[in-house]
Amino acid sequence: MREDIADLAAESVAGTAGEAYHDRGDFLRRLAVTAHRPGFALVVAETTVLVGCASGFPMGTDGSARRGFDGTLQEIIQRLTSRTRFVVLTQAVAHPPAQHRDIARRLQQRLLTDLHSCLGVTLLHPADQAGQAAFSFWGWQNLGEVVGLPGPVAPCVLTLSVEGQPFARR
């Protein structure tokens, strides 16, 4: 199914400004790495073909000491939202046709519900305007760029709360 998911991801950005931030090989490597994270979940929507998917993993107060990227991200999100538990959304894609627009939103909400979290977090490259527009359409709130995370750029942190469960923003 990973090849079908990679095809769907490529189709969802083909011909858009977001295409510059999608590399099939990099996508498959990231999927393989995150699939080994504790609690990783993948939800899909299918008809006769795959039409959408969302994946992620929970982070939060599970008693283990977090270090490095995970610990820094957890501290930043807690400072911004007052939440210690959240789901890191690693992928959300749906076929481009208009009838599939709401599928990605429903899959993201389902992922949060399945992982028993009322807050989702994702990181985007600040120049990925197409990605930011898609997440905004799906109801995500852009909290701006954050410094302190490893990497060549300060990513934008976007959050999504489960419908009906707002989070406190400081």
Contacts in CASP RR format, 6 or more apart in sequence:
PFRMAT RR
TARGET T0000
AUTHOR 0000-0000-0000
METHOD contacts of the structure
MODEL  1
MREDIADLAAESVAGTAGEAYHDRGDFLRRLAVTAHRPGFALVVAETTVL
VGCASGFPMGTDGSARRGFDGTLQEIIQRLTSRTRFVVLTQAVAHPPAQH
RDIARRLQQRLLTDLHSCLGVTLLHPADQAGQAAFSFWGWQNLGEVVGLP
GPVAPCVLTLSVEGQPFARR
1 44 0 8 1.000
1 50 0 8 1.000
2 28 0 8 1.000
2 31 0 8 1.000
2 32 0 8 1.000
4 49 0 8 1.000
4 50 0 8 1.000
5 31 0 8 1.000
5 44 0 8 1.000
5 50 0 8 1.000
5 53 0 8 1.000
5 91 0 8 1.000
5 93 0 8 1.000
6 24 0 8 1.000
6 25 0 8 1.000
6 27 0 8 1.000
6 28 0 8 1.000
6 31 0 8 1.000
7 50 0 8 1.000
8 50 0 8 1.000
8 51 0 8 1.000
8 52 0 8 1.000
8 53 0 8 1.000
8 93 0 8 1.000
8 94 0 8 1.000
8 95 0 8 1.000
9 22 0 8 1.000
9 24 0 8 1.000
9 27 0 8 1.000
9 91 0 8 1.000
9 93 0 8 1.000
10 22 0 8 1.000
10 24 0 8 1.000
10 27 0 8 1.000
11 95 0 8 1.000
11 96 0 8 1.000
12 93 0 8 1.000
12 94 0 8 1.000
12 95 0 8 1.000
12 96 0 8 1.000
13 19 0 8 1.000
13 21 0 8 1.000
13 22 0 8 1.000
13 130 0 8 1.000
16 130 0 8 1.000
17 128 0 8 1.000
17 129 0 8 1.000
17 130 0 8 1.000
18 128 0 8 1.000
18 129 0 8 1.000
18 130 0 8 1.000
18 131 0 8 1.000
20 128 0 8 1.000
21 125 0 8 1.000
21 128 0 8 1.000
21 131 0 8 1.000
27 91 0 8 1.000
30 90 0 8 1.000
30 91 0 8 1.000
31 55 0 8 1.000
31 90 0 8 1.000
31 91 0 8 1.000
34 40 0 8 1.000
34 55 0 8 1.000
34 56 0 8 1.000
34 57 0 8 1.000
34 90 0 8 1.000
35 42 0 8 1.000
35 55 0 8 1.000
37 56 0 8 1.000
37 57 0 8 1.000
38 57 0 8 1.000
38 58 0 8 1.000
39 57 0 8 1.000
39 58 0 8 1.000
39 115 0 8 1.000
40 55 0 8 1.000
40 56 0 8 1.000
40 57 0 8 1.000
41 55 0 8 1.000
41 56 0 8 1.000
41 57 0 8 1.000
41 111 0 8 1.000
41 114 0 8 1.000
41 115 0 8 1.000
42 53 0 8 1.000
42 54 0 8 1.000
42 55 0 8 1.000
42 56 0 8 1.000
43 53 0 8 1.000
43 54 0 8 1.000
43 55 0 8 1.000
43 107 0 8 1.000
43 110 0 8 1.000
43 111 0 8 1.000
43 114 0 8 1.000
44 50 0 8 1.000
44 52 0 8 1.000
44 53 0 8 1.000
44 107 0 8 1.000
45 51 0 8 1.000
45 52 0 8 1.000
45 53 0 8 1.000
45 94 0 8 1.000
45 103 0 8 1.000
45 106 0 8 1.000
45 107 0 8 1.000
46 52 0 8 1.000
51 94 0 8 1.000
51 95 0 8 1.000
51 100 0 8 1.000
51 103 0 8 1.000
52 93 0 8 1.000
52 94 0 8 1.000
52 95 0 8 1.000
52 100 0 8 1.000
52 103 0 8 1.000
52 104 0 8 1.000
52 107 0 8 1.000
53 91 0 8 1.000
53 92 0 8 1.000
53 93 0 8 1.000
53 94 0 8 1.000
53 107 0 8 1.000
54 89 0 8 1.000
54 91 0 8 1.000
54 92 0 8 1.000
54 93 0 8 1.000
54 104 0 8 1.000
54 107 0 8 1.000
54 108 0 8 1.000
54 110 0 8 1.000
54 111 0 8 1.000
55 89 0 8 1.000
55 90 0 8 1.000
55 91 0 8 1.000
55 92 0 8 1.000
55 111 0 8 1.000
56 87 0 8 1.000
56 88 0 8 1.000
56 89 0 8 1.000
56 90 0 8 1.000
56 91 0 8 1.000
56 111 0 8 1.000
56 115 0 8 1.000
57 87 0 8 1.000
57 88 0 8 1.000
57 90 0 8 1.000
57 115 0 8 1.000
58 85 0 8 1.000
58 86 0 8 1.000
58 87 0 8 1.000
58 88 0 8 1.000
58 115 0 8 1.000
58 116 0 8 1.000
58 117 0 8 1.000
59 66 0 8 1.000
59 70 0 8 1.000
59 73 0 8 1.000
59 74 0 8 1.000
59 77 0 8 1.000
59 85 0 8 1.000
59 86 0 8 1.000
59 87 0 8 1.000
59 88 0 8 1.000
59 121 0 8 1.000
60 66 0 8 1.000
60 74 0 8 1.000
60 84 0 8 1.000
60 85 0 8 1.000
60 86 0 8 1.000
61 84 0 8 1.000
61 85 0 8 1.000
66 74 0 8 1.000
68 150 0 8 1.000
69 149 0 8 1.000
69 150 0 8 1.000
72 148 0 8 1.000
72 149 0 8 1.000
72 150 0 8 1.000
73 88 0 8 1.000
73 121 0 8 1.000
73 149 0 8 1.000
74 84 0 8 1.000
76 146 0 8 1.000
76 148 0 8 1.000
76 149 0 8 1.000
76 157 0 8 1.000
77 83 0 8 1.000
77 86 0 8 1.000
77 119 0 8 1.000
77 121 0 8 1.000
77 157 0 8 1.000
77 159 0 8 1.000
78 84 0 8 1.000
79 170 0 8 1.000
80 143 0 8 1.000
80 157 0 8 1.000
80 159 0 8 1.000
80 169 0 8 1.000
80 170 0 8 1.000
81 119 0 8 1.000
81 159 0 8 1.000
81 167 0 8 1.000
81 168 0 8 1.000
81 169 0 8 1.000
81 170 0 8 1.000
82 167 0 8 1.000
82 168 0 8 1.000
82 169 0 8 1.000
82 170 0 8 1.000
83 118 0 8 1.000
83 119 0 8 1.000
83 167 0 8 1.000
85 117 0 8 1.000
85 119 0 8 1.000
86 117 0 8 1.000
86 119 0 8 1.000
86 120 0 8 1.000
86 121 0 8 1.000
86 159 0 8 1.000
87 111 0 8 1.000
87 112 0 8 1.000
87 115 0 8 1.000
87 117 0 8 1.000
87 119 0 8 1.000
87 120 0 8 1.000
87 121 0 8 1.000
88 120 0 8 1.000
88 121 0 8 1.000
88 122 0 8 1.000
89 108 0 8 1.000
89 111 0 8 1.000
89 120 0 8 1.000
89 121 0 8 1.000
89 122 0 8 1.000
89 160 0 8 1.000
90 122 0 8 1.000
92 104 0 8 1.000
92 107 0 8 1.000
92 108 0 8 1.000
92 122 0 8 1.000
92 135 0 8 1.000
92 138 0 8 1.000
93 104 0 8 1.000
94 100 0 8 1.000
94 101 0 8 1.000
94 103 0 8 1.000
94 104 0 8 1.000
94 107 0 8 1.000
95 103 0 8 1.000
101 137 0 8 1.000
104 134 0 8 1.000
104 138 0 8 1.000
105 138 0 8 1.000
105 139 0 8 1.000
108 120 0 8 1.000
108 138 0 8 1.000
108 160 0 8 1.000
109 162 0 8 1.000
109 163 0 8 1.000
112 118 0 8 1.000
112 119 0 8 1.000
112 120 0 8 1.000
112 160 0 8 1.000
112 162 0 8 1.000
113 162 0 8 1.000
117 162 0 8 1.000
118 161 0 8 1.000
118 162 0 8 1.000
118 165 0 8 1.000
118 167 0 8 1.000
119 159 0 8 1.000
119 160 0 8 1.000
119 161 0 8 1.000
119 162 0 8 1.000
119 167 0 8 1.000
120 159 0 8 1.000
120 160 0 8 1.000
120 161 0 8 1.000
121 157 0 8 1.000
121 158 0 8 1.000
121 159 0 8 1.000
121 160 0 8 1.000
122 135 0 8 1.000
122 140 0 8 1.000
122 157 0 8 1.000
122 158 0 8 1.000
122 160 0 8 1.000
123 149 0 8 1.000
123 155 0 8 1.000
123 156 0 8 1.000
123 157 0 8 1.000
123 158 0 8 1.000
124 131 0 8 1.000
124 132 0 8 1.000
124 135 0 8 1.000
124 155 0 8 1.000
124 156 0 8 1.000
124 158 0 8 1.000
125 153 0 8 1.000
125 155 0 8 1.000
125 156 0 8 1.000
126 145 0 8 1.000
126 153 0 8 1.000
126 154 0 8 1.000
126 155 0 8 1.000
126 156 0 8 1.000
132 142 0 8 1.000
132 156 0 8 1.000
132 158 0 8 1.000
135 142 0 8 1.000
135 158 0 8 1.000
135 160 0 8 1.000
136 142 0 8 1.000
138 160 0 8 1.000
139 160 0 8 1.000
140 158 0 8 1.000
140 159 0 8 1.000
140 160 0 8 1.000
141 158 0 8 1.000
141 159 0 8 1.000
141 160 0 8 1.000
142 156 0 8 1.000
142 157 0 8 1.000
142 158 0 8 1.000
143 156 0 8 1.000
143 157 0 8 1.000
143 158 0 8 1.000
143 159 0 8 1.000
143 169 0 8 1.000
144 156 0 8 1.000
144 157 0 8 1.000
145 154 0 8 1.000
145 155 0 8 1.000
145 156 0 8 1.000
145 157 0 8 1.000
146 154 0 8 1.000
146 155 0 8 1.000
146 156 0 8 1.000
146 157 0 8 1.000
147 154 0 8 1.000
148 154 0 8 1.000
149 155 0 8 1.000
159 167 0 8 1.000
161 167 0 8 1.000
END
